[in-house]
Amino acid sequence: MNTAIIVAGGTGTRMNSSSPKQFLLLKDIPVLFYSITAFFRFDASLRILLALPEPLFNDWIELQKRFNLTIPHELVSGGETRFHSVFNCLQRTDGDGLVAIHDGARPLISQELIHRLFSAAEENGNAIPVVPVNESIRQLDGSSNHPVDRSLLRIVQTPQVFQTSLIKQAYLQPFKPAFTDDATVLESLGNPIHLVEGDPANLKITYPADLRVAGSLL
């Protein structure tokens, strides 16, 4: 069975909000609803696991009632870090099929991108969406700095899709600060990473301005 893991452990700190950012409203709908709906629309048989901090479970249940979210999904307790939240979800999966791991704060995930990633992962074992860097980049080097060739750089997005058995094995490792996303966890065991064209509209909600941009794109 294929699975979607949605990690939603963020807070509202940088949003200047007392509510977790995944609960904030985007066009009058909580941010988190968009990701759940996108995966359900892609494949209604997809098993959806939602990692939330356990103290937020009741708040999420109330939001579902208030906004009439009826898409089947399973709540999983989030861990100390994103790594541990993903680990907790992976323990609920079996070794067959593919698993997509997505940040709940990326609500504008398109059907085309999900399809592209699952197709590529089926063929290559994993698929990681990336987009080009359009800004000039400089690298700090002690007290000096120098320009970097941006044509050699890519910005990494989610969802990242993997063969379930491979990513489960990779997540048996102890946590390391270098594990900034799921691809780095898999890569640390010597597995090559397959890059797929991402979507510039697939932005991550981090600051208040991101909500306004996302609303305009919607």
Summary of the structure (lengths in Angstrom):
residues: 218
radius of gyration: 17.4
end to end distance: 31.0
largest distance: 54.7
contacts: 655
relative contact order: 0.18
helix: 36%
strand: 24%
